[in-house]
Amino acid sequence: MNMEPKSLDEMTFREAMAELDGIVARLESNTMELEDCLKGYERGVALLAELQKRLNEAEQKVSVLMGELSGEKDDAERDTTLS
């Protein structure tokens, strides 16, 4: 059985989120050895960074698409309530 974690580039957003949720649950259970906790924490930090990057990219794409739908507005007209 291969225990090597999947590469972040190969994971879908949902898979990465599920793995992060699992890591958090294991860390909160207080049943892991210190070394395993550190490995899990490191993986969790990497997953979180990747998830945040993907969310930022998706937000930028949505902003571009919304701008294309409504026409570009100047800064005085732009709604910045979502940022």
C-alpha positions as a Markdown table, in Angstrom:
| # | Residue | x | y | z |
|---|---|---|---|---|
| 1 | Met | 0.0 | 0.0 | 0.0 |
| 2 | Asn | 1.5 | 3.3 | -1.1 |
| 3 | Met | 1.4 | 5.8 | 1.8 |
| 4 | Glu | 3.0 | 8.6 | -0.2 |
| 5 | Pro | 0.6 | 11.5 | -0.3 |
| 6 | Lys | -0.7 | 12.6 | -3.7 |
| 7 | Ser | 1.1 | 15.6 | -5.3 |
| 8 | Leu | -0.8 | 18.9 | -4.7 |
| 9 | Asp | -0.8 | 19.5 | -8.5 |
| 10 | Glu | -2.6 | 16.2 | -9.1 |
| 11 | Met | -5.3 | 16.8 | -6.5 |
| 12 | Thr | -8.7 | 18.4 | -7.2 |
| 13 | Phe | -9.8 | 21.2 | -4.9 |
| 14 | Arg | -12.2 | 18.8 | -3.2 |
| 15 | Glu | -9.5 | 16.1 | -2.6 |
| 16 | Ala | -7.2 | 18.7 | -1.1 |
| 17 | Met | -9.9 | 20.0 | 1.2 |
| 18 | Ala | -10.9 | 16.5 | 2.3 |
| 19 | Glu | -7.3 | 15.7 | 3.1 |
| 20 | Leu | -6.9 | 18.9 | 5.0 |
| 21 | Asp | -10.1 | 18.2 | 7.0 |
| 22 | Gly | -8.7 | 14.7 | 7.8 |
| 23 | Ile | -5.4 | 16.1 | 9.0 |
| 24 | Val | -7.1 | 18.6 | 11.2 |
| 25 | Ala | -9.3 | 15.9 | 12.7 |
| 26 | Arg | -6.3 | 13.7 | 13.4 |
| 27 | Leu | -4.4 | 16.5 | 15.0 |
| 28 | Glu | -7.3 | 17.5 | 17.2 |
| 29 | Ser | -7.7 | 13.9 | 18.4 |
| 30 | Asn | -4.4 | 14.1 | 20.3 |
| 31 | Thr | -3.7 | 10.5 | 19.5 |
| 32 | Met | -0.7 | 11.0 | 17.2 |
| 33 | Glu | 3.0 | 10.9 | 18.0 |
| 34 | Leu | 4.8 | 14.2 | 17.9 |
| 35 | Glu | 6.7 | 13.3 | 14.8 |
| 36 | Asp | 3.5 | 12.4 | 13.0 |
| 37 | Cys | 1.9 | 15.6 | 14.2 |
| 38 | Leu | 4.7 | 17.6 | 12.7 |
| 39 | Lys | 4.5 | 15.8 | 9.4 |
| 40 | Gly | 0.7 | 16.3 | 9.3 |
| 41 | Tyr | 1.0 | 19.9 | 10.2 |
| 42 | Glu | 3.6 | 20.5 | 7.4 |
| 43 | Arg | 1.3 | 18.7 | 4.9 |
| 44 | Gly | -1.7 | 20.8 | 6.2 |
| 45 | Val | 0.2 | 24.0 | 5.7 |
| 46 | Ala | 1.1 | 23.0 | 2.2 |
| 47 | Leu | -2.5 | 22.1 | 1.4 |
| 48 | Leu | -3.8 | 25.3 | 2.9 |
| 49 | Ala | -1.4 | 27.4 | 0.8 |
| 50 | Glu | -2.4 | 25.5 | -2.3 |
| 51 | Leu | -6.2 | 25.9 | -1.6 |
| 52 | Gln | -5.8 | 29.6 | -0.9 |
| 53 | Lys | -3.9 | 30.0 | -4.2 |
| 54 | Arg | -6.6 | 28.2 | -6.1 |
| 55 | Leu | -9.3 | 30.3 | -4.5 |
| 56 | Asn | -7.5 | 33.5 | -5.3 |
| 57 | Glu | -7.1 | 32.4 | -8.9 |
| 58 | Ala | -10.8 | 31.5 | -9.1 |
| 59 | Glu | -11.7 | 34.9 | -7.6 |
| 60 | Gln | -9.6 | 36.7 | -10.2 |
| 61 | Lys | -11.2 | 34.7 | -13.0 |
| 62 | Val | -14.7 | 35.6 | -11.7 |
| 63 | Ser | -13.7 | 39.2 | -11.5 |
| 64 | Val | -12.6 | 39.2 | -15.1 |
| 65 | Leu | -15.7 | 37.5 | -16.3 |
| 66 | Met | -17.9 | 39.9 | -14.3 |
| 67 | Gly | -16.1 | 42.8 | -15.9 |
| 68 | Glu | -16.7 | 41.3 | -19.3 |
| 69 | Leu | -20.4 | 40.9 | -18.6 |
| 70 | Ser | -21.0 | 44.4 | -17.3 |
| 71 | Gly | -18.4 | 46.3 | -19.3 |
| 72 | Glu | -15.3 | 47.7 | -17.7 |
| 73 | Lys | -16.1 | 50.4 | -15.1 |
| 74 | Asp | -13.8 | 53.0 | -13.9 |
| 75 | Asp | -12.6 | 52.9 | -10.2 |
| 76 | Ala | -15.3 | 55.3 | -9.1 |
| 77 | Glu | -18.1 | 53.0 | -10.4 |
| 78 | Arg | -16.5 | 49.7 | -9.4 |
| 79 | Asp | -18.2 | 47.8 | -6.6 |
| 80 | Thr | -15.4 | 46.7 | -4.2 |
| 81 | Thr | -17.7 | 45.2 | -1.5 |
| 82 | Leu | -16.5 | 41.7 | -2.3 |
| 83 | Ser | -12.8 | 42.4 | -1.9 |
